[in-house]
Amino acid sequence: MPHLTDASRPAPAGATSELPPPRICTCARDAYLEAVPPNYRQQQGVPLSGRERRGLVVLAGVLLAAGAGIGGWELAAGKGAPAGQGQCVSVLVASSTGGGELRHCGQDAKQWCASEAKASGPLASQARTACRQAGFPRAQ
């Protein structure tokens, strides 16, 4: 018997010669192609898929690690007293470009506190408060 291909085989009795309709895939991956409102899951009560939950966990982990890293860096690089200069006095003041910081440490801070104790005005008032908090005695 000769080998017959699909095109040369006779159709079974009662069959039509039309081709079946193309198969439409209703796979889950095709669901993302539909336009759905942003809050569809909440309205329909549809839970997150495993892939979406993993994505949220990874995102939360990255944000937590970044926050911890920035916090640790800030603690490690904090504004302590410069090495060997003793106590520091810091006062924030207004300036033409925003805010500025007046910072004096060690002997310089002691002299600055003494001079600001004799002065008057808003800066002198802030300086006296900062010097008192830093533990510098009030100048006579």
N, C-alpha and C positions, 0 to 999 in steps of 0.2 A: 504494500500500500504506500503510495507516495506521501511525503510529509506535507501537511497542509498548514498554512499560516492562518492567522485569525481573519484576514481579509478574504481568503479564498475558501474558508469553511462555509458550508451552507448553514443558514440560520435554522434553529430548531423550529418545529411546527408550532404555530401560534405566536411566535415572537415578532415584534415589530422591528423595522430596520433603523429606528431612531436611536441615537446614543442616549445614555442616561444623563440626567442633569449633572453638572459639575458638583463635586463634593465641597460643601462650605465648611470651613474649619471653625468650630466654636471653641477653640482652645482658650485657656485663661490668658495667654499672652496677647491675644487679640482684643481683650476687654479694655486694655489701656488706650486703644485707638478711638473708643467712643468718647463723645463729649459728655461729661457728667458735671454737675455742679460741685463746687469745692467742698461743700459739707454733706455730700451724698452719703458717706459712711455713717455719719452721725444721725442723719435722718432715717436711714434704713436699718440702723443697728448692726452694721456689718463690721465684724472684728478685723483687726489688722492681720495681714498674712504674716507668716514666719519671716519672710524676707524683709518686710517693712519693719517688723519688730526688731530684727537684727540691725537694720539700718539706724533705727532710733537709739538702740543701745550703743552702737559704735559712735554715733554723733554725741551722745551724752558723755561717753568715756573720753572722747577727744576734748570736749569743752571742759570737763572736770580736770583732765591732765593739764590743759593750758592754764586754767585758773590756778591750780596748785603750783605750776611752774612759775607763773608771774608772781604769785604770793611769796614763794620761797626766794625768788630773786630780789623782791623788794625788801624782805627781811634781811637777806645777806648783804645787800648794798644799801642798807639804811644810813641815815645821816647821823652817824655817831661823831664823837669828838675826834678830830684829827689826832694821829698818833703822837703822844707825848705833849699835848697842849692843854691837858686838863679840862676843866668845865667850859662849856660853851653857852653863849646867850644868843638866841635867835629871835628876831622881831620881824613880822611881816608888815610892810608899809605899802601904801598906794603910790604908784608912779605914773608917768605919762604913758607908758606902754602896758599898763595893767598893774600887776603887783610885783613887789620886789622883796628880797629877804636881806636883812642886815644881820650878819653873823660874826660874832667875835668870840675868840677862844683864849683861855689861859690868862696871861698877864694883860693882853690887849682887852679882854673882856672886863677885867677888874678896873682898868683905867677908864674904859668906856662907860661902865656902870657908875663910876664916881662922877664923871662929867655930866651924865644924863640926870643924876640925882639932883644936881644944882640947876638944871634947865627947867623950862616950863613949856607946855604945849602937849598936843596929843602924842607925838613921838616920844617925848620924855616920859609921859605917863605909861605908855606901853613898855618902854625900856625899864622903868622902875619895877613894874610888875614882873617882867621876864627875869630881871636880875634877882629879885626876891625869890622867885621860884627856882632859880639856878643855885641859890644859896650864897650869893655874894652879899656881904654886909652892907648896910646902908651907910653911905659916906656922910660924915658930919660936916 
